[in-house]
Amino acid sequence: MIQALTLILTCQLLGESIVLLFDLPLPGPVLGMLLLFLWLLVRGGVSVPVAEAADGLLAHLPLLFIPAGVGVMVHWALLRAHWQALGAALLLGTLIALVATALAMQVTLWLVRRVRAVRGRS
């Protein structure tokens, strides 16, 4: 379990370091997650200890939202001053995500039907 957590945190540290070193416009943890994904691809899958460590982190996921909640409390005046822009961004972002998901599903269904039709002819 310690080795698996070390692997996960090392990937996050590498991601943060690369982002800071090369001044990339990407969050370090996202790059770290990509590095972990590549590592797991090279290894041929997720090992049992890594899966157990990930499950342990996911079981305590609500605790990871505490810093975000503190940030909201600290910057409450700023959020209150710009609530219209934040509300519009949240509403539009949600609508765009829903429309994009619906379109992606439609394209996927069309492709599945097309492949089935082509296979049915041969």
ZISUL-V188604 format. One record per backbone hydrogen bond with DSSP energy under -1.0 kcal/mol. CO is the residue of the C=O (numbers start at 1). NH is the residue of the N-H. If there is no record, write none. Layout:
# ZISUL-V188604
co: <CO & CO>
nh: <NH & NH>
This chain:
# ZISUL-V188604
co: <1 & 2 & 3 & 4 & 5 & 6 & 7 & 8 & 9 & 10 & 11 & 12 & 13 & 14 & 15 & 16 & 17 & 18 & 19 & 24 & 27 & 28 & 29 & 30 & 31 & 32 & 33 & 34 & 35 & 36 & 37 & 38 & 39 & 40 & 47 & 48 & 49 & 50 & 51 & 52 & 53 & 54 & 55 & 58 & 60 & 61 & 62 & 63 & 65 & 66 & 67 & 68 & 69 & 70 & 71 & 75 & 76 & 77 & 78 & 82 & 83 & 84 & 85 & 86 & 87 & 88 & 89 & 90 & 91 & 92 & 93 & 94 & 95 & 96 & 97 & 98 & 99 & 100 & 101 & 102 & 103 & 104 & 105 & 106 & 107 & 108 & 109 & 110 & 111 & 112 & 113 & 114 & 115 & 116 & 117 & 118>
nh: <5 & 6 & 7 & 8 & 9 & 10 & 11 & 12 & 13 & 14 & 15 & 16 & 17 & 18 & 19 & 20 & 21 & 22 & 24 & 26 & 31 & 32 & 33 & 34 & 35 & 36 & 37 & 38 & 39 & 40 & 41 & 42 & 43 & 45 & 51 & 52 & 53 & 54 & 55 & 56 & 57 & 58 & 59 & 61 & 63 & 64 & 65 & 66 & 69 & 70 & 71 & 72 & 73 & 74 & 75 & 79 & 80 & 81 & 82 & 86 & 87 & 88 & 89 & 90 & 91 & 92 & 93 & 94 & 95 & 96 & 97 & 98 & 99 & 100 & 101 & 102 & 103 & 104 & 105 & 106 & 107 & 108 & 109 & 110 & 111 & 112 & 113 & 114 & 115 & 116 & 117 & 118 & 119 & 120 & 121 & 122>
